Amino acid sequence: MNKGFSIIEIIVSASIISIAVLSTIGVFQIYLKLSNKNVAQTQAALLVEEAAEGIQTIRDSGWNSTISTYTPDTVYYLSWNGTAYSLSTTPSYIDDSYQREIVFSRIYRDDSSNISDSGTEDENTRKISITVYLKNDTTTPLVYAENLLHNVYD
């Protein structure tokens, strides 16, 4: 009776261990990729929420002097200067990773005051489209949201 392992048993054992280790590494790489994507989407969702709140803050300082002066269907970028939010047409990046775009659109109402594709323009309501992209990929949005903004003060 032979004691110990044969070379074939050692090779088969090493192959099985190698396959198991390589499979685990592959699964871990997929996990990391998905985890990073989830982090980016979560941060993008928070940036959309911040933009919506920032636009409301701008609106609250006076519809006629702020929101109504922005050109519809123009891309704007929200920034915070430490004391107030502002919008400009100059692209800006957040944490050198994200780009956030804001577009104001006109709202039209039909004879029953319902929102429609045509009719009378509602001067006191704007549709706000907020899109967040990764800095190097502005073709695929991470998060997109639309809100209606109403003139509640002027």
Sequence and secondary structure as in RCSB ss.txt:
>XXXX:A:sequence
MNKGFSIIEIIVSASIISIAVLSTIGVFQIYLKLSNKNVAQTQAALLVEEAAEGIQTIRDSGWNSTISTYTPDTV
YYLSWNGTAYSLSTTPSYIDDSYQREIVFSRIYRDDSSNISDSGTEDENTRKISITVYLKNDTTTPLVYAENLLH
NVYD
>XXXX:A:secstr
   S  HHHHHHHHHHHHHHHHHHHHHHHHHHHHHHHHHHHHHHHHHHHHHHHHHHHHHHT TTTTGGGS TT E
EEEEE SS EEEESS  EETTTEEEEEEEEEEEE TTS EESSSEEEEEEEEEEEEEEETTB SS SEEEEEEEE
    
